């Protein structure tokens, strides 16, 4: 054997070993890539990944604060999760805070502001680097809310244990001053470190007919607005330039719908005031259905739909929690009869209380609609202001003149009309009540009030909805819903 043959013979094992190492490296690289790039999300969310669960509670989560008081905070835990989330006022703020659970997700501000609360937001990147260099324990930022504590308490007390929701806004800034949903829930239940217990509690709540985890103020099953939607239709009429508050309509006690045997009536079961004609202003003040139906037919559903969209119907919105858009029926399902029904909030108009508060806020704010929001400031652990949202104009759905005309009618509705129980001593209050009916037995489906109050340069817009139970069926919106609005307006104006 020549020396060349011997050298080639010695190289064969080396090539085999090199090839084997290359195959092993490629296999290791491929499996690592699969884990890090492809399977990372599923592994991160796997309940069996205890390291992820431990890590998520290794950071002191920032507090959620209302007027300097912590309504959600983290305290040291004596178990492997290091921190325990607590909600000192529980159900009062649950529609706002939501809950932070162990492996079962977050809701409310806890979910929408999770990056800020855990200190992982892009705006906190340099703070994270500094903490790493200095060896500081990781901590999240605090989120200070726009909520008025007195208004929140007033909303909860006035609504009580009845099903419904209340929202209050600052018309000039869009700040959400109150957001309460009932039935409520205790977020502490879902902050337990017993994962199985938390999972069972969430499933039980989701399967409950009361649906306590639904935030009825901004989502869930949307409500029929009834007569509070007359504000939108009246706005469309005034914006068209064809109508004024003193525009007149025929005033029968009953009106048959086109191509139908069905008749509509006013809530009073009588004409809309005396006389053969009723004005638009009278229809608003006395909450009459027939003149509004006649008006809606003349306007057409396109004009109403466009005005609703200008107020925010159908538009995406986050406060920062995602809001379910309110809806007006699609053109292809409409006919004259349905247009007349939608003109007083029946058929298939669906809204959130936030949306109706936005309508009243725009009217109170000379036609300018501000972006609603819950976050006042985000404060880093070193007390630096990380974020401070500025008031933002969402749109101008109506002119200053239209807003003034609607305020005139709404204030007359409170002083002399069907919203009289919303009166607040020493304040200017405008409002509109509404009752959505099932259509079968004419029993109330839900009871509404929306409006605004002003005094000494301070203003607030509010919407309240109550779903009647056996104890209040038959009562009017002025008896049930208007006092809720009054309580919240008083709380804000007195603060």
Secondary structure, 3 states (H helix, E strand, C coil): CCHHHHHHHHHHHHHHHHHHHHHHHHHHHHHHHHHHHHCHHHHHHCCCCHHHHHHHCCCECCCEEECCEEEEEEEECCCCCCEEEECCCHHHHHHHHCCECCCCCECHHHHHCHHHHHCCCHHHHHHHHHHHHHCCCCECCEEEECCCHHHHHHHHHHHCCCEEEEEEECCCCCEEEEEEEECCCCHHHHHCCCHHHHHHHHHHHHHCCCCCCCCCCCCCCCECCHHHHHHHHHHHHHHHCCCCCCCEEECCCEEECCCCCCEEECCCCCCCCCCCEEEHHHHHHCCCHHHHHHHHHHHCHHHHHHHHHHHCCCCCEECCCEECCCECCCHHHCCHHHHHHHCCCCCCCEECHHHHHHHHHHHHCCCCEECCECEEEEECCCCCEEECCCCCEEECCCCHHHHHHHHHHHHHHHHCCCCHHHCCCCCEEEEEEEEEECCCCCCEEEEEEEEEEEECCEEEEEEEEEECCCCCCCCCHHHHCHHHHHHHHHHHHCC
